[in-house]
């Protein structure tokens, strides 16, 4: 389990974690926006966390490939290497 995982229904989040939030709105007369927690990316300084943060910041999806996508990719690589599937 990730050290940065939050407990459901609480506002507790250990310090030094990269998180993703969504701003839902910002009232004209308020100092603070309304938003919600989306997910924790992991501890600050971790290579995978920082990579995911860059992808999220630039609007790129970082979802794992499906099995079908992996099979197609493997077939393409074998073709490039001269193997027949």
VENMOLIN-V659008 format. One record per residue. N is the residue number from 0. PSI is psi in degrees with one decimal (999 if undefined). D_CENTER is the distance of its C-alpha to the mean C-alpha in whole Angstrom. Layout:
n: (N	N)
psi: (PSI	PSI)
d_center: (D_CENTER	D_CENTER)
This chain:
n: (0	1	2	3	4	5	6	7	8	9	10	11	12	13	14	15	16	17	18	19	20	21	22	23	24	25	26	27	28	29	30	31	32	33	34	35	36	37	38	39	40	41	42	43	44	45	46	47	48	49	50	51	52	53	54	55	56	57	58	59	60	61	62	63	64	65	66	67	68	69	70	71	72	73	74	75	76	77	78	79	80	81	82	83	84)
psi: (138.3	135.5	-19.8	8.4	137.6	155.0	134.9	134.3	6.9	168.1	19.6	127.7	119.8	147.2	161.8	39.3	141.8	129.2	159.2	129.8	157.7	129.8	117.8	-26.3	165.1	105.0	144.0	-37.5	13.4	145.8	-22.4	143.1	163.5	134.6	-175.0	155.5	131.9	-56.5	165.4	131.6	-23.8	-176.4	141.3	137.3	-18.4	134.8	-46.0	-38.5	-47.8	-35.8	-47.3	-38.4	-41.7	-43.7	-44.2	-43.5	-33.3	10.6	22.4	138.5	144.0	36.2	147.5	151.8	148.4	165.9	-39.4	-41.2	-39.1	-42.4	-44.6	-44.2	-41.9	-41.4	-39.9	-42.1	-40.7	-38.4	-41.0	-31.3	-1.8	7.8	148.9	137.9	999)
d_center: (15	13	15	13	13	15	18	18	21	21	20	19	17	18	18	16	12	10	9	8	11	13	17	19	22	24	28	30	32	29	28	25	22	21	17	15	12	9	7	7	5	9	12	13	15	13	13	10	8	10	9	5	7	9	8	6	10	11	10	9	8	6	8	10	14	16	19	21	19	20	23	24	22	24	27	27	27	30	32	31	32	35	35	36	34)
